[in-house]
Structure formats: C-alpha cells, structure tokens
Amino acid sequence: MRRELFLRILNSVTTYDEWFIQKPDALGRMGFTPIQKMTAAIRILAYGISTDLYDKYIKISERIAIESLKRFCDAIIVVYAEQYLRSPNVDDIACLLREREERSFPSMLGSIDCMHWEWKNCPTAWHGTHTRRSHKPTLILEAVALKNLWIWHAFFGMAGSYNDLNVLDHFPVFKSMINGSMPPINYVVNGHRRTMGYYLSNGIYPKWATLMQTIPHPTTVKEKLFANKQEAVRKDVERAFGVLQMRWAITHQLVLYWNTEDLNKIMRTCIILHNMIIEDEGEHILQWTPPTDDPISLPYYVRNPSMLAAHISSRLSRIRNRSDNADLRRDLMEHLWNQFDVFRPRGRIMPCELSTLIAGESSSPRFTEPGVDGVDGLVWTVDENYVGFQMVGIEKVGIEMVGTEMIGIEMVGIDKVVIGNEVGIGDVVRVGTE
C-alpha cells in the first residue's frame, strides 16, 4: 500500500469516526494518534498476528488494538463499500464486454469460485456444521474476479460443510439478474444474438446458461482449444484468492475471533482494501460516480405479487437453462476456432479424392514449397468416415478443407492426423506443413 493511499484512508476514517482522533485523557495526557490506531488495525489484517504483540512495537495495548480493528472495519465498510463492493453498472458492463472480447469470451462477466477460511475458535457446538473433509471448521467465501484481480462479488459466511453448489443455490451472485436490476447485455457470438452474461466456473458447478465450464476430456482440436482457453481465463479468480491471502494474511491463517459478524466485517474490509490497492496501482481504469438521489420508479411487476412471482420464476428458468449452456458452448468453440487461426499452410500436395483413398489405395504424395525440397508422406484409411495421414520426416502438420474452414491441426511429436466426419466421400482436401 502506497503512502498516498494510506493517508487517504486515514483521512476518511478519522472523518467518519472521531474515536481515531487523538484526545487527552482525564489527566490531560494525550492519547494514541490516529496513525498508531490505524497502523495497528492494518498490521493485524496484513500479518494476522495476535493483538497483544503491539505493546512493544506501536506502544499500544491489546484492548485498544482490538477496538481499533473493529472500528476500522466499520469505517471502511461504511465509507467505501458502495464503491469497491458494487455490482457492475452500465459503464462497468461496457468496459467488461470490451475486455472480454479481447480475451475471446464475449460477455463473460468474470470467474467464480469459492475459498475456505479456517476458523480456529469455532464454538464446539458448531463443529458439525462447519467441518469439511479436512476435519477443521471453516467459513466459505464466494467471489467473482476479473483479469486485473478486481473482485466484483463477494458472499461470505456460510458454513464450511457446504460445497460450491450449496452456496450457489442461495443466488447472491444472480440477485441482480433475478430482480432485473442488472444493466442489459447484448452481444453476438458466432452469428447468434444473446442477452444474458455468464461466468466461467470449474466442473462442480451445474451446466446453466449463466455458467460455462471447461470440457473435462476434450477429444477434437476445437474442444482442446476451448478447454485450454477456458481454464486459462478461469484462473483469474484463483489468482485473486492468492493475492488476497498474500496481502492480507489474516484471511490465510487461522482466524482467532469468535463472533461471525466480526469475521464478516474483517473479510469485507480485506476485499475492499484489495480493490483499493488495485485501483491505486492503475489496473482499474474506470472512474466511479456516486449514484444520484433521484427517485427510482419500481418496475410494474414489483407492485403485483403474482406478477413478481411469475417474473422470478421466469428469470430462474432462464438462468438454469441447460440447453442454452450447450448452445453457448458450441458458439464459443466456433468463435475461438475462427479467432485463433493458427494454421498457416506453406506447402501443399496435389489434391486427391477421398473416394480413392477410402478404396484402400495408398500413395506417396509429394510436398512442394518454393525453394524447399519435397517431403514424402504416406496416406492410408481408418474407416469410412475418417482418413489418417502418416507424415514421414515432418514434425508439425495441419489439414484443411478446401473452400471451408480448417478442421484439424496436429502439433509437434504426433505423427497421425485424423480428419473429422465433416469430410464426405469425394471431398477434396489438402495437407500442408508448418
């Protein structure tokens, strides 16, 4: 944390809570300074150490250190939560769509996952509901993070015995979608127009229209490309958890407090400070403007209970639609395939008809390239729909349909290329080397 950010937070905290201002006691002696109190609170969050260790370093008692931490968390949440724990507004959505288009996942709102925080002083009577497979009580944090590690959504406090699906069933991340307060999202992917964003998740999450998982066992080249890109982008939330725990070690170590309300405030404070540091480092370029005080007219369906219930049911059905998940995955696969055109044939052989190859006739076509001697290859058949090419003396090979998009790519170390069943008898193919 830079000195300028520290002084900015100090000024806001002292303005909100006069307890941080230095005052004389009953004997006229000056008390602790605001810097002492705030430094004690931040050191507890940053290092996770016990509060009785500050009597030697900051010359502050344990009671004042605990009081400083609680009041500091209250002040940070009241002053900065509206800005640094906000849901995406219209400008944020527009910025997200531009960034996600550059990362090949249009209208992706972020990566979602859960993190467990071990609760050492969990009451014994609660161990059964807060203990997971590690046999230690924990509390769960659900978060949505971006590429720059900004945390958009944070839901904390559920017992550690729950899994990610149980947390998701509370719908905190989809609250704005359900009540209709999320800004409209319109985008086109693979020629299909869509009006609802989605989050990248791991395999435990259900296949809903708003959640996009990877492909566990990809077989085709398109599936492998999609799986690699999805897993790479989804790591944003894992990186955000790691940086959050590194900057604020109290979220990584055993929590020593008893009250769940205090734990909730500590976690929210750490996330707010995490986002403030990201903004201070220049990673989050979007400027926040406070909302206006103009009265907002409620939607028509809110004033009618029966219409409100029907609206919520309709929204939930759209969010949980599994067929939309499959359609979106296919569209994203085609979008990635068309965008990452890694095949660049520099050599080719004379076209040959698959009907001749399927008949079992083998040949040795000749590769030609300007200034390069040809390389021999052997062609043989696998079955009536698939044709394999065994290349001799070539480390990398690609296959392309004539007049259509590329359907195959083979990387280094693999000496067999298979054409998918899009190829029919009599179609013409060409083979090229890179």
C-alpha positions in Angstrom: 0.0 0.0 0.0 1.4 3.4 -1.0 1.8 6.2 1.4 -0.7 8.4 -0.5 -3.4 5.6 -0.3 -2.7 5.1 3.4 -3.1 8.8 4.1 -6.3 8.9 2.1 -7.8 6.1 4.1 -6.6 7.7 7.3 -8.4 10.9 6.5 -11.6 9.1 5.6 -11.6 7.0 8.7 -10.9 9.9 11.1 -13.6 11.9 9.4 -16.2 9.1 9.8 -15.2 8.1 13.4 -13.9 10.7 15.8 -12.6 7.9 18.1 -9.5 7.8 15.9 -8.6 11.4 16.6 -6.0 12.0 19.3 -7.6 13.3 22.5 -6.3 14.0 26.1 -7.4 11.7 28.9 -8.7 12.6 32.3 -5.2 13.5 33.5 -4.6 15.7 30.4 -2.1 13.3 28.8 -2.5 12.9 25.0 -3.8 9.5 23.9 -2.9 7.4 20.9 -2.5 9.1 17.5 -4.7 8.2 14.5 -1.7 6.7 12.8 -1.0 4.4 15.7 -4.5 3.2 15.8 -4.9 2.7 12.1 -1.4 1.1 11.8 -2.3 -1.4 14.5 -5.5 -2.4 12.6 -3.8 -2.7 9.3 -0.9 -4.8 10.7 -3.4 -7.2 12.2 -5.1 -7.6 8.8 -1.8 -7.8 6.9 0.1 -10.1 9.2 -2.6 -11.9 11.1 -0.6 -11.8 14.3 -2.0 -11.6 17.8 -3.2 -8.3 19.1 -1.0 -8.4 22.2 2.2 -8.1 20.2 1.8 -4.3 19.6 2.7 -3.2 23.1 6.4 -3.3 22.1 6.2 -2.0 18.5 3.5 0.6 18.5 3.2 1.0 22.3 -0.5 0.2 22.2 -2.4 -2.0 24.5 -4.3 -5.2 23.4 -7.7 -3.7 24.2 -7.0 -0.6 22.1 -5.7 -2.8 19.2 -8.9 -4.8 19.1 -11.0 -1.7 19.4 -9.0 -0.1 16.6 -9.5 -3.2 14.3 -13.3 -3.3 14.9 -13.8 0.5 14.4 -11.5 0.5 11.4 -13.5 -2.3 9.7 -16.8 -0.5 10.4 -15.4 2.7 8.9 -14.0 1.1 5.8 -17.3 -0.7 5.1 -19.5 2.3 5.6 -17.3 4.7 3.6 -16.0 2.5 0.7 -18.3 -0.5 0.4 -20.7 1.3 -2.0 -17.8 2.0 -4.4 -15.5 -1.0 -4.0 -18.0 -3.8 -3.4 -20.5 -2.6 -6.0 -22.2 -4.6 -8.7 -21.3 -3.8 -12.3 -23.2 -0.7 -13.6 -23.8 0.3 -17.2 -20.3 1.7 -17.7 -18.7 -1.3 -16.0 -20.6 -3.7 -18.2 -19.4 -1.9 -21.3 -15.8 -2.0 -20.1 -16.2 -5.7 -19.3 -17.6 -6.5 -22.7 -14.6 -4.8 -24.5 -12.1 -6.6 -22.3 -13.8 -10.0 -22.7 -13.9 -9.7 -26.5 -10.2 -9.2 -26.4 -9.9 -12.4 -24.4 -12.1 -14.4 -26.8 -15.0 -14.8 -24.3 -17.6 -12.1 -25.3 -20.0 -11.0 -22.5 -18.2 -13.1 -19.8 -18.7 -11.3 -16.5 -15.9 -12.9 -14.6 -14.6 -16.1 -13.0 -16.5 -17.6 -10.0 -15.2 -19.9 -7.3 -15.2 -20.4 -3.5 -12.5 -20.2 -0.9 -12.5 -21.7 2.7 -11.2 -19.8 5.7 -10.3 -22.0 8.7 -12.0 -20.9 11.9 -9.8 -22.0 14.8 -12.1 -20.6 17.6 -15.3 -22.0 16.1 -17.7 -23.0 19.0 -17.6 -26.7 19.7 -21.3 -27.0 19.2 -20.9 -25.7 15.6 -18.1 -28.0 14.6 -20.5 -30.5 12.9 -22.0 -27.8 10.6 -18.7 -26.0 9.8 -16.4 -29.0 9.4 -15.4 -30.2 5.9 -13.4 -33.2 4.7 -10.2 -31.7 6.3 -12.0 -32.2 9.7 -11.4 -28.5 10.5 -14.2 -25.9 10.8 -14.2 -23.3 8.0 -16.2 -20.4 6.6 -16.8 -20.0 2.8 -16.1 -17.0 0.6 -17.7 -17.0 -2.8 -16.2 -14.4 -5.2 -16.2 -13.3 -8.8 -12.9 -11.8 -10.1 -11.6 -10.2 -13.3 -8.3 -10.4 -15.1 -6.8 -7.5 -13.1 -7.8 -9.3 -9.9 -10.6 -6.9 -9.1 -13.3 -8.7 -7.0 -16.8 -7.8 -8.2 -18.8 -10.0 -6.0 -18.2 -11.4 -2.5 -20.5 -13.5 -0.4 -19.1 -14.7 2.9 -20.2 -16.5 6.0 -21.7 -19.9 5.0 -20.6 -22.9 7.0 -17.7 -24.9 5.7 -19.7 -28.2 5.4 -21.4 -26.8 2.4 -19.9 -27.1 -1.1 -19.9 -24.6 -4.0 -23.3 -25.8 -5.2 -24.9 -25.1 -1.8 -23.5 -21.6 -1.8 -24.7 -21.1 -5.4 -28.2 -22.1 -4.5 -28.5 -19.0 -2.3 -28.3 -17.0 -5.6 -26.3 -14.0 -4.2 -24.4 -13.8 -7.5 -27.5 -13.9 -9.6 -29.5 -11.5 -7.4 -29.3 -8.6 -9.9 -30.3 -10.9 -12.7 -33.3 -12.2 -10.9 -34.7 -8.8 -9.7 -33.9 -7.2 -13.1 -31.5 -4.6 -11.8 -28.6 -5.7 -13.9 -27.8 -3.5 -16.9 -28.8 -5.0 -20.3 -26.3 -7.1 -22.0 -26.5 -7.6 -25.8 -23.8 -9.4 -27.8 -23.4 -11.6 -30.8 -21.2 -14.7 -30.8 -20.9 -17.0 -33.8 -23.8 -15.1 -35.5 -26.2 -15.7 -32.6 -27.5 -12.8 -30.5 -27.6 -13.3 -26.7 -28.9 -11.1 -23.9 -27.5 -12.7 -20.8 -24.0 -12.8 -19.5 -22.2 -15.8 -18.0 -19.4 -16.7 -15.6 -16.6 -19.1 -16.1 -16.5 -21.9 -13.4 -15.0 -25.2 -12.7 -16.6 -28.6 -13.2 -18.5 -28.8 -9.9 -20.9 -26.1 -11.0 -24.1 -27.0 -12.9 -24.4 -26.5 -16.6 -26.6 -23.5 -16.5 -27.0 -20.7 -19.2 -25.1 -18.4 -16.9 -22.2 -20.7 -16.1 -19.6 -22.0 -18.5 -17.4 -24.9 -17.6 -14.4 -26.5 -19.4 -14.6 -29.8 -21.3 -13.2 -32.5 -19.0 -11.9 -34.8 -21.6 -11.5 -33.0 -24.9 -11.0 -35.2 -28.0 -11.2 -32.9 -31.0 -8.9 -30.0 -31.7 -11.8 -27.5 -31.2 -12.6 -28.9 -27.8 -8.9 -28.8 -26.8 -8.6 -25.2 -27.8 -11.7 -24.2 -25.9 -10.7 -26.2 -22.8 -7.2 -24.5 -22.8 -8.6 -21.0 -23.2 -11.4 -21.5 -20.6 -9.1 -22.9 -18.0 -6.6 -20.1 -18.6 -9.1 -17.4 -18.2 -10.9 -19.1 -15.2 -7.7 -18.9 -13.2 -8.4 -15.2 -12.6 -10.4 -16.0 -9.5 -7.7 -18.4 -8.3 -5.1 -15.7 -8.7 -7.3 -13.2 -6.9 -7.7 -15.5 -3.9 -3.9 -16.0 -3.8 -3.1 -12.2 -3.9 -5.8 -11.5 -1.3 -4.3 -14.1 1.1 -0.8 -12.8 0.4 -1.6 -9.1 1.0 -3.9 -9.8 4.0 -2.5 -12.8 5.8 -5.4 -12.9 8.3 -7.5 -14.4 5.5 -5.0 -17.2 5.1 -4.1 -18.0 8.7 -6.3 -19.5 11.4 -8.9 -16.9 12.4 -8.9 -16.3 16.2 -12.1 -14.4 16.7 -15.4 -15.8 17.9 -18.1 -13.6 16.5 -19.2 -14.4 13.0 -20.3 -10.8 12.5 -16.7 -9.6 13.2 -15.4 -12.2 10.8 -17.7 -11.0 8.1 -16.6 -7.4 8.6 -12.9 -8.4 8.5 -13.3 -10.3 5.2 -15.3 -7.5 3.6 -12.7 -5.0 4.8 -9.8 -7.0 3.3 -11.6 -7.3 -0.1 -12.3 -3.5 -0.1 -8.7 -2.8 0.6 -7.6 -5.3 -2.0 -9.7 -3.5 -4.6 -8.4 -0.1 -3.5 -4.8 -1.2 -4.0 -5.7 -2.5 -7.5 -7.2 0.9 -8.4 -4.3 2.7 -6.8 -1.9 0.7 -9.0 -3.8 1.8 -12.1 -5.2 -1.6 -13.0 -8.8 -0.5 -12.8 -9.2 2.5 -15.1 -13.0 3.0 -14.8 -13.9 6.0 -12.7 -16.8 5.5 -10.3 -19.5 8.1 -9.9 -21.9 8.1 -6.9 -25.5 7.2 -7.8 -27.9 10.1 -8.0 -30.6 10.7 -5.4 -33.4 10.8 -8.0 -36.3 8.5 -7.0 -36.4 5.3 -8.9 -39.7 4.0 -10.2 -40.2 0.4 -9.4 -40.9 -2.0 -12.3 -44.6 -2.8 -12.9 -44.2 -6.4 -11.8 -42.9 -5.4 -8.3 -46.2 -3.8 -7.4 -48.1 -7.0 -8.2 -47.2 -10.1 -6.1 -48.5 -12.6 -8.6 -46.6 -10.9 -11.4 -43.5 -10.7 -9.3 -43.6 -14.4 -8.6 -44.0 -15.2 -12.3 -41.2 -12.9 -13.2 -38.8 -14.5 -10.7 -39.8 -18.0 -11.9 -39.1 -16.9 -15.5 -35.7 -15.4 -14.6 -34.7 -18.6 -12.7 -35.7 -20.7 -15.7 -33.5 -18.7 -18.0 -30.6 -18.8 -15.6 -30.9 -22.6 -15.1 -31.5 -23.4 -18.8 -29.1 -26.3 -19.7 -29.8 -26.3 -23.4 -28.6 -22.7 -23.6 -25.4 -23.8 -21.9 -24.8 -26.3 -24.6 -25.6 -23.9 -27.4 -23.4 -21.2 -25.9 -20.5 -23.6 -25.6 -20.8 -24.6 -29.2 -20.9 -20.9 -30.2 -17.9 -20.1 -28.1 -16.0 -23.0 -29.6 -16.6 -21.8 -33.1 -15.8 -18.2 -32.1 -12.4 -19.3 -30.6 -11.7 -21.6 -33.6 -12.3 -18.7 -36.0 -10.4 -16.2 -34.0 -7.2 -18.3 -33.3 -6.4 -19.3 -36.9 -3.1 -21.0 -36.1 -3.0 -23.0 -39.3 -0.8 -21.4 -42.0 -0.1 -23.9 -44.8 3.1 -23.1 -46.5 3.4 -26.3 -48.5 0.7 -28.5 -50.1 0.3 -31.6 -52.2 -1.8 -32.1 -55.3 -5.5 -32.6 -54.4 -6.7 -36.1 -54.2 -10.2 -37.6 -53.8 -11.2 -39.3 -50.6 -13.1 -42.0 -52.6 -9.7 -43.1 -54.0 -8.2 -43.2 -50.5 -11.1 -45.0 -48.9 -10.9 -47.7 -51.6 -7.6 -48.7 -49.8 -5.2 -47.3 -52.4 -2.1 -45.9 -50.7 0.1 -43.3 -52.3 3.1 -41.2 -51.6 2.2 -37.6 -52.3 4.9 -35.1 -52.8 5.0 -31.9 -50.7 6.1 -28.8 -52.6 7.2 -25.4 -51.3 9.2 -22.7 -53.1 12.9 -23.3 -52.5 12.3 -26.4 -50.4 12.7 -30.0 -51.5 9.6 -32.1 -51.2 9.0 -34.5 -48.3 7.4 -37.8 -48.7 4.2 -38.9 -46.9 2.1 -42.0 -46.7 -1.7 -41.9 -46.9 -4.0 -44.6 -45.5 -7.6 -45.1 -44.3 -9.0 -45.7 -40.9 -12.7 -46.3 -41.6 -15.4 -45.0 -43.9 -15.6 -41.6 -42.3 -12.0 -40.9 -41.1 -8.9 -40.7 -43.1 -5.4 -40.6 -41.5 -2.2 -39.2 -42.8 1.1 -40.6 -41.7 3.8 -38.0 -42.3 7.4 -39.0 -42.7 10.1 -36.5 -41.7 7.7 -33.8 -40.6 7.3 -32.6 -37.0 4.2 -30.5 -37.5 1.3 -30.9 -39.9 -2.1 -29.3 -40.5 -5.2 -30.4 -42.5 -7.6 -28.0 -44.1 -10.8 -28.4 -46.1 -10.8 -26.8 -49.5 -13.4 -24.0 -49.6 -14.4 -24.3 -45.9 -12.9 -23.6 -42.5 -10.0 -25.5 -41.1 -11.0 -28.7 -39.3 -7.7 -30.1 -37.9 -4.3 -29.2 -36.6 -1.6 -31.6 -35.4 1.2 -30.4 -33.1 4.8 -31.5 -32.6 5.5 -35.1 -31.6 2.3 -36.6 -33.1 2.6 -38.4 -36.4 -1.0 -39.1 -37.1 -3.7 -36.6 -38.2 -7.4 -37.6 -38.4 -10.0 -35.7 -40.4 -13.3 -35.4 -38.7 -16.6 -36.8 -40.1 -17.4 -33.4 -41.7 -15.5 -34.8 -44.7 -17.5 -36.8 -47.1 -16.6 -39.2 -49.9 -15.4 -37.3 -52.9 -14.4 -34.1 -51.0 -11.1 -32.6 -51.8 -8.5 -32.0 -49.1 -5.0 -30.7 -49.0 -2.2 -31.2 -46.5 0.3 -28.5 -45.6 3.3 -28.3 -43.4 4.4 -25.5 -41.0 
